[in-house]
Amino acid sequence: MQTPKSILLHLDDSERTVERIKLARELAETFDAEVTARPCTLSALMRYPYAIEAAAEAVAIMQEIDKDARDKMHATFMRHGAGSQRLHWAEPESDGPWGFARRALYADLLILGQRDRNDPMDSELPGDFLPSVLVQSGRPALVLPYTGPIGPIGHNVLVAWKETREAAHAVTAALPWLCTASRVHAVAYGEDAQASLQSLQNYLRVQGVRNLELHPGGDDDDEDAGNKLLSFGADLGADLLVMGCYGHSRAREWVLGGVTESMLQSMTLPVLMSH
């Protein structure tokens, strides 16, 4: 079982950045890992491109906005991550979100945040930032919900199983938690749910996961599966959901699977996702 040794932490100006820093610090200590905390937002000029055609003073103001945002993120990082020799600050990439996705290729695990359209800082990132990083990098990511407390994770884990490459990648990434969890549940939907869950149980037993409880579900209704998963996770008191991330790009637009899109919009607990 390989634990993540290189963790990439996304920083922005949202209030939930603090929760991501705290979790990154906890995981760094748990897994003896190194964390790279990298700020990533759209530059002010990308958000207000008309400024390029304005006076030089306007461009200078845009640059000052970027510097202030970077300084704020650095202060937040130092306040909540300082003291840990495992957390390291990295300067933002010049090409913003696209550079972040490139850096994600060199990490074992990403720590990202769910998009909050009501957050005043929402416009600092492209609307498709989260799915694009997940799909382009192919790296597993812990995605934290934008609301609610984030306690220790991995004690009571729910695995959303499906016989796909994406789900298999997610389960492999989750093994460091699954092998130490107090309770592990696996749910699958469709007529072959029982058989696929038994195969998963055999695989996880070899990996050292022995306290797995199986939950074969009903119809494989992709449109409603996301809500069913969240409801089931709440009933179980799960603190982590493990699932595959499904999506692809088409004509500069991200097309996500129904469960993936539903989860990214409505998650109520941390989700470990992998494409």
N, C-alpha and C positions, 0 to 999 in steps of 0.2 A: 504494500500500500504506500503510494507516494503522496506525501503531504505537500501543499503549495509552499514553495520557498521564495518565490518572487511575486509580490502582490502589487498591482497598480491601482492606486486610489484616485478617484476623480474628485477634484475640488471645484466648487463654483461659489457664487455669492448667496446661495439659498441657505435658509436656516438649518436645513437638514444636513448640511456639510458636517456639522459638529458630530452628528450621530455616525456618519461614515468614518470620521477620524477615530472616534472611540472604538468602533468595531474593528477597524484596521489594526489599532494598537493591541487589542485583545487577541486577534488572530495571529499577529506577529509573535506574541509571547507564547501562545499555545503551540504554534507550529514551528517555532524557531526560524521565522521567515523574515525577509527584508521587504519593507514597504516603500514604494516610490509614490509620493504624493504630488500629483501634477495638476496644476490649475488648467482649466479648459473652458473657455467661453468664446463666443463670437466677439471679434474686436468691435469697437464703437464704429469704425468706418464700415465694417460689414453690415452693421445694423442700421447705419444712417449713411448710405453711399452717396447721397446728395452732397455731403460735406466735402467730397473730393473735388467737386466743381466750385466750391465756395472759396472764400478767402483763406489764405494760409493760416490766419488766426483760428479759423474754425477747425482746420485739421489739427492744429496744436492742441485745441481743446479736447478733441477726440482722443488724442494720444494721452493727455492728462487723465481723462476718464479711465482709460485702460490701466494706467499706472496706479491710480487710486484703487481700482478693483483688485489688481494684483497685490497691492500692499495690504488690503483688507483680508484677502485670502491667506496671505503669509502670516498675518497677525493671528488669525483664527487657528491656523495650523500650529503655530508656536505655542499658543495658549493651551491647546488640547492635546498636542502631540509631543511637546517639548519634554525632555527627560528620558525619552525612549531612544536608545541608540539604534533601534531597528527601523525607525521612521525617518525618511529622507525627503527633503524638499527638492523639487525639480522645476526649473523655469518652464513657463508655457511654451508650446510650440508656436512658431510664427504663423502656421496655417490652421491654427485652432482645432476644431473637432476632427478634421481630416488627419492632422498630425497625431492626435490622441489615438485614433483607431490604428494608426501605424505602430505606435508605441505599444499598444495592447498585444501585438504579436509576440512581444518579448516577456510576457508575464504568464505565470501559471494560473493566476486568478485575478479577476477585476472586481472592484467594489464600486458600484454605481448607484444612482438614485432614481426612483420613479419620477416621471414628469408630473409637475403640479401646475396645471394651467392657471390656477388662482394666485400663484406666487408672483410677486412683482418682478422677480428676476427671471421669469420663464422665457422671456424673449432673448436672453443671453445665449441660448443654445438653439440650434435648429430643432424643429419639431420631431425629426426622425433621428435625433442623436443616439438615443438608447438602442433602438433596433439596428441602426446602421453599425454601431460598434459591435454589438453581439454577433451579427451575421458576417460582417467583414473580417473580424478577427478570428472567429471560431473558438475563442477562449471562453471558459466558464466564467460566469459573473454572478456575484451576489448582488441582487438588486433590492434595495431597501425601500419600503413604502414611504410616501411623503407625509404620513400622519401616524400618530400612535407611538408609544414607547418602544424602544428596541432593547430588549434584555439579552441575556446570554442565549445563543442559538445552538442548535444541534443536539438538544437533550430529548426532544420529542419530534421526530422527523416524519413527514409524509412524502412518499415518492409517488408521483403521477407516472405510471408505467405505460409504455406503448412500444411495440416491437419495431422501433425505428432507430436509425443511427443517432439522431439527436438525443433521444431519451437515454440511449446507452452511454453517450458521452457524459450526460448530466449525472447519471448514476456513478460512473467511474470517478468523476470529479468530487462526488459527495462521499466517497468511501471514508475519508478521514473523520467525517462526522458520523456516518452510519455505524462504523465499527466501535464507537464509544458512546453512542446514544443509549439512553435508558429505555426508550421505546421507539420502534421503527414500524411504520405502516406503509403498505403499498396498495394502491388502488388502480384498477384498470377497468375499461368499459368495453362493451361489445360481446359478441357471442363466444369469442375465444379468450375472454378475460381470465377465467380460472386457469386454463392451461398455460397462458403466458406468465401469469403470476407465479405458478409453481416452478416454471423454468427460471424466473428471476430469483426465487427463493433458493434454488439449487446453486445458482451462481454466487449469490451473496453469502451463502453458508460457507463456501470454499474461501471467500474473502475474509471470513471471521465475523459475519453478521448473523447472529443466531436468534435474536429476539424479534423476528419479523412477523408481523400480523398481516394477513392477506385480506383484501376487501374487493372481491369481484363486483363490478357495478352492472348497471343495466345497459340500455341502448347507447351506442357510440354516437351521441349527438354533439358534434363539434361546436355548434352554436351555443349550447348550454353547458358544456363541460367545464368551462372556466368558472362559472358561478357555482356549479356543483362542487368543484374542487375547493373553492374558498369556503363554502358552507361546511363541507366535510372537515376541512382543516380546523375550522373554528370549533366544531363539535368535539374534535379530538384534543383540542388545546395545543395543536402543533406550533412549534416555534420556527420551523423551517420547512419550506416546500421545495421539492426537487423535481424538475421537469425539463423536457426538451424545448428548444426555441425554434420555431418554424417560420421561415420567411425567405424571400428572395427579392432582388431588385428588378424593376421593369420600367424602362423609360424614365429613369431618375426618380422613380417612386418606389417605396418599399411596400411590398405586398406580404402581409403577415398572415399566418394561420389564425383561425378563429379563436382558439384557446390562448395562443400567444398574445394576440391583440387584447383580448379580454383581460388577461392577467396583467399586462403592462398598464392598463387603464384602471383596474379595480383592485389590485393586490392589497391585502390587509396584513400580510406577514412577510418576512424576508423570503425571497425566492432565489434558489440557485438554478440558473438557466445555462444551457449550453446549446450551441448550434452545431 
